[in-house]
Amino acid sequence: MIEFGVDRGDGLLALESIAREVAHDFGIRVSVLGFDTGEGMPSPADYRDMPYVWGKGFYRMDEAKLRKRLSPGTQLVIGDVRQTS
């Protein structure tokens, strides 16, 4: 299971829970990965990015705090997804 744009990690924690249920119910292993720059939203490129709603740095991650919340085995990949995926 993959999440792109992790923010505080609530979605990633939900994926962990679902992965545990699926693994138990079907007897399979489910990997959970979260990709994020850790820096929040990039600068808007044009109007489609809705710059009047979101700006650069919105949803900035507290990486250390999030890593403490994650289960062992969940991978948090920090960096530009164009290089890290």
ChimeraX attribute file (.defattr): number of C-alpha atoms within 10 A of each C-alpha:
attribute: neighborCount
match mode: 1-to-1
recipient: residues
	/A:1	13
	/A:2	13
	/A:3	15
	/A:4	14
	/A:5	20
	/A:6	26
	/A:7	23
	/A:8	17
	/A:9	21
	/A:10	13
	/A:11	15
	/A:12	27
	/A:13	19
	/A:14	10
	/A:15	21
	/A:16	21
	/A:17	14
	/A:18	15
	/A:19	18
	/A:20	15
	/A:21	13
	/A:22	14
	/A:23	14
	/A:24	12
	/A:25	9
	/A:26	8
	/A:27	10
	/A:28	11
	/A:29	11
	/A:30	18
	/A:31	15
	/A:32	20
	/A:33	18
	/A:34	21
	/A:35	21
	/A:36	22
	/A:37	19
	/A:38	20
	/A:39	18
	/A:40	18
	/A:41	17
	/A:42	13
	/A:43	13
	/A:44	14
	/A:45	9
	/A:46	8
	/A:47	8
	/A:48	7
	/A:49	13
	/A:50	11
	/A:51	13
	/A:52	8
	/A:53	7
	/A:54	14
	/A:55	15
	/A:56	13
	/A:57	13
	/A:58	14
	/A:59	16
	/A:60	17
	/A:61	19
	/A:62	14
	/A:63	17
	/A:64	8
	/A:65	11
	/A:66	17
	/A:67	14
	/A:68	9
	/A:69	13
	/A:70	16
	/A:71	12
	/A:72	8
	/A:73	11
	/A:74	18
	/A:75	16
	/A:76	19
	/A:77	17
	/A:78	15
	/A:79	14
	/A:80	13
	/A:81	13
	/A:82	6
	/A:83	6
	/A:84	11
	/A:85	8
